[in-house]
Amino acid sequence: MKIQILGMGCPKCNALEKNARDAAAELGLAAEFEKVNDIDRIHDMGVMMTPALAVDGDVKSVGKLLTRDQIAAVLKGGK
């Protein structure tokens, strides 16, 4: 599983990454993390507002700081 955090490194982007790492660890998932801060790549993924979360290239959340529990639900297959 590849988890991407899209954003320019603002505090909300960093918090989203921490929450995503915590959620993956809590679920016992082997995940690869990537921080995407290239604005062209972010736009190519259809994201116009950050922070954003993508799982295996599929954007799951845009413009929100998800909690650990919300990310865990996404990683388990919810939205």
Secondary structure as GFF3:
##gff-version 3
##sequence-region A 1 79
A	DSSP	beta_strand	2	6	.	.	.	ID=ss1
A	DSSP	alpha_helix	11	27	.	.	.	ID=ss2
A	DSSP	beta_strand	32	36	.	.	.	ID=ss3
A	DSSP	alpha_helix	39	44	.	.	.	ID=ss4
A	DSSP	beta_strand	52	55	.	.	.	ID=ss5
A	DSSP	beta_strand	58	62	.	.	.	ID=ss6
A	DSSP	alpha_helix	68	75	.	.	.	ID=ss7
###
